[in-house]
Amino acid sequence: MHTIRNYIMAESLEQAWELNQKGRNNVIIGGNLWLKMGNRNILNAIDLSTLGLDRIEEDESGFRIGCMATLRDIEMHEGLNKEFQNLFKEAVRHIVGVQFRNCATVGGSIFPKLGFSDVLTAFLACDTQVILYKKGEVSLREFIYMPLDNDILTHIYVKKDGRKTAYESFRMTETDFPTLTCAMAMVDGRFETVLGARPKHAEVVIDEELADSLSKEDVASYAKRVIDKLQYGSNIRGSKQYRKQLSKVLISRCISRLTEE
Protein backbone atom coordinates (compact mmCIF):
# COMPACT_ATOMS: atom_id res chain seq x y z
CA MET A 1 0.00 0.00 0.00
CA HIS A 2 1.12 3.55 -0.59
CA THR A 3 0.18 6.93 0.84
CA ILE A 4 -0.49 9.90 -1.47
CA ARG A 5 -0.26 13.42 -0.07
CA ASN A 6 -1.25 15.42 -3.17
CA TYR A 7 -3.20 14.18 -6.20
CA ILE A 8 -2.59 16.45 -9.20
CA MET A 9 -4.52 16.31 -12.47
CA ALA A 10 -1.93 17.58 -14.93
CA GLU A 11 -3.05 20.39 -17.23
CA SER A 12 -0.18 19.85 -19.70
CA LEU A 13 2.74 17.51 -20.33
CA GLU A 14 5.13 20.31 -19.45
CA GLN A 15 3.51 20.75 -16.03
CA ALA A 16 3.57 16.98 -15.47
CA TRP A 17 7.24 16.79 -16.47
CA GLU A 18 8.24 19.69 -14.20
CA LEU A 19 6.43 18.14 -11.22
CA ASN A 20 8.04 14.79 -11.91
CA GLN A 21 11.55 16.29 -11.70
CA LYS A 22 11.15 17.33 -8.06
CA GLY A 23 12.33 14.16 -6.41
CA ARG A 24 11.66 10.45 -6.01
CA ASN A 25 8.44 11.09 -4.09
CA ASN A 26 6.73 12.50 -7.18
CA VAL A 27 5.33 9.93 -9.59
CA ILE A 28 3.28 9.54 -12.76
CA ILE A 29 0.53 7.18 -11.65
CA GLY A 30 -0.72 5.75 -14.98
CA GLY A 31 -3.49 3.31 -14.11
CA ASN A 32 -2.14 2.98 -10.55
CA LEU A 33 -2.42 -0.81 -10.58
CA TRP A 34 1.15 -2.13 -10.69
CA LEU A 35 2.31 0.93 -8.72
CA LYS A 36 0.07 0.21 -5.75
CA MET A 37 1.75 -3.18 -5.28
CA GLY A 38 4.66 -1.27 -3.72
CA ASN A 39 4.92 0.40 -0.34
CA ARG A 40 5.92 4.05 -0.48
CA ASN A 41 4.99 7.58 0.47
CA ILE A 42 4.09 9.67 -2.59
CA LEU A 43 4.20 13.45 -2.29
CA ASN A 44 2.63 14.27 -5.67
CA ALA A 45 0.69 11.69 -7.68
CA ILE A 46 0.52 13.08 -11.23
CA ASP A 47 -2.46 12.02 -13.35
CA LEU A 48 -2.29 12.35 -17.18
CA SER A 49 -5.92 11.35 -17.79
CA THR A 50 -7.10 14.68 -19.21
CA LEU A 51 -4.31 15.12 -21.78
CA GLY A 52 -5.78 13.04 -24.61
CA LEU A 53 -3.17 10.31 -24.33
CA ASP A 54 -5.64 7.41 -24.35
CA ARG A 55 -6.10 7.08 -28.12
CA ILE A 56 -4.93 4.46 -30.60
CA GLU A 57 -4.44 6.06 -34.03
CA GLU A 58 -3.72 4.03 -37.16
CA ASP A 59 -2.03 5.35 -40.29
CA GLU A 60 -0.47 3.73 -43.35
CA SER A 61 2.81 3.05 -41.54
CA GLY A 62 1.68 1.86 -38.13
CA PHE A 63 -0.17 2.45 -34.88
CA ARG A 64 0.37 5.37 -32.50
CA ILE A 65 -0.74 4.30 -29.03
CA GLY A 66 -1.10 6.83 -26.21
CA CYS A 67 0.43 5.97 -22.86
CA MET A 68 -2.99 6.12 -21.17
CA ALA A 69 -4.59 3.64 -23.56
CA THR A 70 -5.60 0.60 -21.54
CA LEU A 71 -4.69 -3.03 -21.96
CA ARG A 72 -8.32 -3.64 -22.86
CA ASP A 73 -7.97 -1.09 -25.66
CA ILE A 74 -5.11 -2.98 -27.30
CA GLU A 75 -6.85 -6.30 -26.63
CA MET A 76 -9.96 -5.22 -28.55
CA HIS A 77 -8.44 -3.04 -31.31
CA GLU A 78 -9.36 -4.57 -34.67
CA GLY A 79 -6.47 -3.02 -36.58
CA LEU A 80 -3.80 -4.23 -34.15
CA ASN A 81 -5.32 -7.72 -34.01
CA LYS A 82 -5.48 -8.01 -37.79
CA GLU A 83 -1.99 -6.66 -38.46
CA PHE A 84 -0.22 -8.75 -35.80
CA GLN A 85 -2.36 -11.92 -35.79
CA ASN A 86 -3.89 -11.30 -32.33
CA LEU A 87 -0.46 -10.88 -30.70
CA PHE A 88 -1.62 -8.28 -28.16
CA LYS A 89 -4.98 -9.95 -27.55
CA GLU A 90 -3.19 -13.18 -26.67
CA ALA A 91 -0.54 -11.40 -24.58
CA VAL A 92 -2.97 -9.63 -22.25
CA ARG A 93 -5.82 -12.14 -21.95
CA HIS A 94 -4.35 -13.78 -18.82
CA ILE A 95 -3.79 -10.47 -17.00
CA VAL A 96 -6.18 -10.72 -14.02
CA GLY A 97 -9.53 -9.90 -15.66
CA VAL A 98 -11.41 -7.47 -17.87
CA GLN A 99 -11.99 -5.01 -15.01
CA PHE A 100 -8.25 -4.85 -14.36
CA ARG A 101 -7.39 -4.53 -18.06
CA ASN A 102 -9.87 -1.65 -18.33
CA CYS A 103 -7.69 0.29 -15.86
CA ALA A 104 -4.09 -0.83 -16.45
CA THR A 105 -2.36 1.36 -19.03
CA VAL A 106 0.09 0.61 -21.82
CA GLY A 107 2.52 3.25 -20.56
CA GLY A 108 2.43 1.85 -17.03
CA SER A 109 3.16 -1.61 -18.42
CA ILE A 110 6.12 -0.52 -20.59
CA PHE A 111 7.93 2.31 -18.78
CA PRO A 112 8.95 0.39 -15.59
CA LYS A 113 10.36 -2.56 -17.65
CA LEU A 114 8.78 -5.05 -15.28
CA GLY A 115 10.20 -8.56 -15.43
CA PHE A 116 6.75 -10.21 -15.46
CA SER A 117 5.31 -8.00 -18.20
CA ASP A 118 3.47 -9.83 -20.99
CA VAL A 119 2.90 -6.44 -22.60
CA LEU A 120 6.62 -5.61 -22.84
CA THR A 121 7.30 -9.05 -24.33
CA ALA A 122 4.66 -8.55 -27.03
CA PHE A 123 5.76 -5.05 -28.06
CA LEU A 124 9.40 -6.16 -28.26
CA ALA A 125 8.39 -8.69 -30.92
CA CYS A 126 7.43 -5.78 -33.18
CA ASP A 127 9.32 -2.82 -34.61
CA THR A 128 8.29 -0.54 -31.75
CA GLN A 129 9.39 2.97 -30.83
CA VAL A 130 8.71 4.67 -27.51
CA ILE A 131 8.17 8.43 -27.60
CA LEU A 132 9.49 10.25 -24.54
CA TYR A 133 8.51 13.83 -23.74
CA LYS A 134 12.07 15.15 -23.57
CA LYS A 135 14.26 12.49 -25.21
CA GLY A 136 11.97 11.99 -28.19
CA GLU A 137 11.70 8.75 -30.16
CA VAL A 138 13.75 5.75 -29.04
CA SER A 139 13.61 2.13 -30.16
CA LEU A 140 11.95 -0.01 -27.49
CA ARG A 141 14.79 -2.51 -27.90
CA GLU A 142 17.21 0.24 -26.84
CA PHE A 143 14.90 1.72 -24.21
CA ILE A 144 14.80 -1.48 -22.12
CA TYR A 145 18.52 -1.07 -21.38
CA MET A 146 18.35 2.65 -20.56
CA PRO A 147 18.37 3.59 -16.84
CA LEU A 148 15.03 4.69 -15.42
CA ASP A 149 14.67 8.44 -15.09
CA ASN A 150 11.95 11.06 -14.67
CA ASP A 151 11.07 11.51 -18.33
CA ILE A 152 7.49 10.76 -19.42
CA LEU A 153 6.55 8.11 -21.96
CA THR A 154 3.78 9.75 -24.00
CA HIS A 155 3.21 7.32 -26.90
CA ILE A 156 4.28 4.04 -28.42
CA TYR A 157 4.53 3.66 -32.18
CA VAL A 158 4.31 0.17 -33.66
CA LYS A 159 5.33 -0.06 -37.31
CA LYS A 160 3.57 -2.15 -39.93
CA ASP A 161 6.26 -4.17 -41.68
CA GLY A 162 4.45 -7.33 -42.67
CA ARG A 163 5.86 -9.48 -39.87
CA LYS A 164 4.02 -12.55 -38.68
CA THR A 165 3.86 -12.98 -34.90
CA ALA A 166 2.99 -15.54 -32.25
CA TYR A 167 2.71 -15.43 -28.46
CA GLU A 168 2.95 -18.09 -25.77
CA SER A 169 3.25 -17.94 -21.99
CA PHE A 170 3.20 -20.33 -19.05
CA ARG A 171 1.51 -19.70 -15.72
CA MET A 172 0.93 -21.87 -12.69
CA THR A 173 -2.68 -20.64 -12.60
CA GLU A 174 -4.77 -18.80 -15.18
CA THR A 175 -4.38 -15.22 -13.88
CA ASP A 176 -1.06 -15.56 -12.03
CA PHE A 177 2.08 -13.70 -13.03
CA PRO A 178 3.83 -15.67 -15.80
CA THR A 179 6.61 -18.13 -15.10
CA LEU A 180 7.84 -17.44 -18.64
CA THR A 181 6.70 -15.36 -21.62
CA CYS A 182 7.65 -15.89 -25.26
CA ALA A 183 6.86 -13.85 -28.36
CA MET A 184 8.27 -14.56 -31.80
CA ALA A 185 8.18 -12.76 -35.13
CA MET A 186 9.02 -13.98 -38.60
CA VAL A 187 10.28 -11.09 -40.73
CA ASP A 188 12.70 -10.75 -43.64
CA GLY A 189 13.30 -14.49 -43.70
CA ARG A 190 14.43 -14.74 -40.07
CA PHE A 191 13.02 -15.34 -36.61
CA GLU A 192 13.17 -12.79 -33.80
CA THR A 193 12.55 -14.29 -30.37
CA VAL A 194 11.60 -12.47 -27.17
CA LEU A 195 11.73 -14.24 -23.80
CA GLY A 196 10.57 -12.55 -20.60
CA ALA A 197 9.80 -13.36 -16.96
CA ARG A 198 13.08 -15.29 -16.72
CA PRO A 199 12.46 -13.58 -14.15
CA LYS A 200 14.36 -10.66 -15.72
CA HIS A 201 12.63 -8.26 -18.12
CA ALA A 202 12.06 -9.44 -21.68
CA GLU A 203 14.93 -9.38 -24.17
CA VAL A 204 15.24 -10.01 -27.90
CA VAL A 205 17.43 -12.57 -29.65
CA ILE A 206 17.87 -12.47 -33.44
CA ASP A 207 19.45 -15.57 -34.95
CA GLU A 208 20.10 -15.96 -38.69
CA GLU A 209 21.12 -19.62 -38.63
CA LEU A 210 17.80 -21.47 -38.57
CA ALA A 211 17.71 -23.99 -41.41
CA ASP A 212 14.94 -23.91 -44.00
CA SER A 213 13.87 -27.49 -43.31
CA LEU A 214 12.59 -26.72 -39.77
CA SER A 215 12.97 -30.28 -38.57
CA LYS A 216 12.60 -31.02 -34.87
CA GLU A 217 16.38 -31.08 -34.61
CA ASP A 218 16.66 -27.66 -36.28
CA VAL A 219 14.08 -26.14 -33.94
CA ALA A 220 15.77 -27.67 -30.88
CA SER A 221 19.15 -26.34 -32.02
CA TYR A 222 17.66 -22.88 -32.59
CA ALA A 223 16.03 -22.86 -29.14
CA LYS A 224 19.32 -23.82 -27.52
CA ARG A 225 21.16 -20.98 -29.25
CA VAL A 226 18.52 -18.50 -28.08
CA ILE A 227 18.58 -19.77 -24.50
CA ASP A 228 22.39 -19.66 -24.37
CA LYS A 229 22.31 -15.93 -25.19
CA LEU A 230 20.10 -15.01 -22.23
CA GLN A 231 20.42 -14.98 -18.46
CA TYR A 232 17.98 -16.96 -16.34
CA GLY A 233 17.21 -16.92 -12.64
CA SER A 234 15.04 -18.57 -10.02
CA ASN A 235 12.16 -17.32 -7.89
CA ILE A 236 8.99 -18.67 -6.28
CA ARG A 237 7.46 -19.39 -9.72
CA GLY A 238 10.25 -21.53 -11.06
CA SER A 239 13.91 -22.40 -11.07
CA LYS A 240 16.50 -21.38 -13.62
CA GLN A 241 16.59 -24.86 -15.16
CA TYR A 242 12.79 -25.12 -15.23
CA ARG A 243 12.56 -21.86 -17.16
CA LYS A 244 15.14 -23.07 -19.67
CA GLN A 245 13.08 -26.18 -20.32
CA LEU A 246 9.94 -24.08 -20.68
CA SER A 247 11.75 -21.85 -23.17
CA LYS A 248 12.34 -24.81 -25.48
CA VAL A 249 8.66 -25.73 -25.38
CA LEU A 250 7.32 -22.21 -25.94
CA ILE A 251 9.78 -21.47 -28.75
CA SER A 252 8.77 -24.70 -30.48
CA ARG A 253 5.07 -23.81 -30.17
CA CYS A 254 5.62 -20.33 -31.59
CA ILE A 255 7.64 -21.64 -34.53
CA SER A 256 4.90 -24.15 -35.26
CA ARG A 257 2.32 -21.37 -35.39
CA LEU A 258 4.52 -19.07 -37.47
CA THR A 259 5.25 -21.69 -40.11
CA GLU A 260 1.83 -23.27 -40.45
CA GLU A 261 0.13 -22.62 -43.77
N, C-alpha and C positions, 0 to 999 in steps of 0.2 A: 504494500500500500504506500501511496505517497501523499504528501500534504502540499496543497497549492495555496500560496498567499494571495497572488493577484492573477485573475483570469482576464487576458487582454484579447479582444477581437481586433486583429490587425486591419488597418484601413488601407494599407499599401504594402507591397513587398519591401520597399525601402524602410518603412517603419518596423516591419517584422525583423528585417536583417539587423537594423541598429539595436533593437532590443536584445536580439540573440547574441550580440557581441559583448554583452555586459557581465559575462561570467558564467560559470558552469551551472548556476542555479536558475538560469533562464533557458527555456526549452520550447521548440516547436512541437506541439502535441499531436499533430496528425489526427488519427482516429482515436488515439489514447487507449489502445487495447494492449499492444505489446509493451508500451511504456509503463502501464500501471502494474505490470508484473514485478517491477523493481521496487525498491524501498528508498525514497529520497525526499528531501524537502525542496520544493520548487518555488522560487520567488515569483517569476513571471511565466505563466503558461500562455503561449502565443498561438492563437487560433487563426488559420488561414481560410476559414470556411467561406468568407464573403468576397474572396478575391477572384472568383471565376476559374479556379484551378481544378474543377471537378469534371471537366469535359474530355471526351475522346473524339478527336477530329481526324478524319481520314482524307488523305489526298492521293495523288497518283503514285507518290514515292513511298508512302508509309503511313504510320499512325502516330499522332501526337497525343500523348496521354498526360493529363494534368496530375500533379502529385496528390490531389485530394479525390481523384477518382477512386472508387471503392473496388475491392476484390470482386464483389458481385457485378460491378460494371464490366470488368474485363471477362468475367465468366460468361456473361450473357451477350456480349457484343458480337453481332453477326459477322461483321467484317473481319475482326481478329480471328474468330473461329474458322471462317472459311479460308483465310490466307494461310494460317498456320496449323490447319488440321486439328482444331480443338486443343492445341497445346495448353493454353491458359485455362480453359475450362477444366481440363484434366488435372492441371497442377493445383488448382485451388479447391477442388470439390471435397477434399478431405479436411479442409481447415474449419474445424469446429461445427459450424452450421450456417444456414442462410442469414440468420440474424447477425451473427458475428461478421460475416463477409459483407453485409450491408453497411458496416461501420469501419472496418479495417481498411486503410488506404494503401494505394500503390506506393506512394512516397515513403510512408512509414514502414513498408515491407522491404524497400530497397536501400534507403539511406543508411540504416544501422549495420547493414551487411551481416545479418543474423545467420548463425550457422545452420539453424533448422529451417531456413526460409525456402519453401517450395517456389515462391514467386521469384526470388533471385535466380534460382536454378533455371526456371523457364525463360526468363528474359535473357540470360546469358547464352542460351541456345540460339538466339537471334542476333542480327546485326543491330544492336541497341546502343543508343546514345543517351546519357543523362544530361540534362540542362540545368546548370547551377546558376544562381542569381548573379554571383560575382565572377566565378571562373568561366562561365559559359559552357559550351558543349564539350563533353568528354566521353570517350568510349566507355561503356559499362565495364568492359573487360580490363580497362586501365583503372577505372574508378574503384574497383573492389580492393586494389592494393594501395590506394591513397589513404593517408591517415585521416581519421575523422576530424572535422573542424566545425566551425559555426556558420558555414555557408548554408544556403537553402536550396534544396532540390525542388525545382518548379515544375519540370516536365520530363517525360521520357519519350524518346522518339524511336520507334521500331521500324526499320526499313523493310520494304517489300523487295526481296531479291530472288523469289522463286524457290527458296529452300523448302524441303520437306522435313517435318519435325515429328518427334514422338516423345512421350513422357511416361516415366514409371517411378513409383516410390514404394517403400516398404514401411509399414507401421505395425506396432504390436497390437493396437486396436484402431478402429476406424478413424476416430478423430484425434488420435494422439499426435504428438510431434513425430516427425519421421525418423526412423533409424537410418535411412539412406534415401537420397533423391537422385534421379538420373534423368537428364534430358539429352536428346541427340538430334542433330540436324544433318541432313545430306544436302550438300551444296557444292557446286563446281567439281563434281566427281570425287568428293572426299567426305569423310565423316568428321563431325565436330562433337565431342562428348563432354558433358558437364556433369560432375558428381558433387553433390552437396550433403550436408548433415553427416560428415565423416568423423567427428562432429564439427569440423571446421567449416567455414563458409564455402559455398560452391566455387569451383574453379573449372576452367576449360582446358581440354587437351585436344590438340589437332594432330592427327597422325595420317601421313600420306601412304603408308605401306600396306594397307588392307588389300588383299588380292581380290581379283574380279570374281573368282569362283564362289566365294562366301561359303565355303564348307564349314562344318562344325570346328574343324581344326583351325581354320583361318580366323573365325570369330573368337575362339578361345585365345589364340595368339594375340589378336588385337586387344582384347580385354586385358590381358596380362600387361601389355605395353602401356596401356592407359593407367592401370592401377599402379604400376611401378613409378609413374611420374608424379604421383600424388602422395601426400602425407595422410595417414589415418591415425585415429586415436580411439580410446575407449571411454564410455560413460555408462550411465544406468540403463541405456537403451541397447547397448551392444558393445562387444569387444572389437578391437582393431581387426583381428582375424575374421570375425563374423562379418564385419562390414566389407572386407575384401571379397569374401565369398558371395555376399549379396551383390556386390558390384558386377561380378561375372554374370550373374543371373539377369540383372536388370539391363545390362548392356546387350546381352543376347536377345532379350525380349524387344528392346528398342530397334535393334538391327532387323529383326524379323518383321516388325511393323513397317520399317522404312523401305524394305526391299520387296514387300509383297506387291503383287500386281493389282 
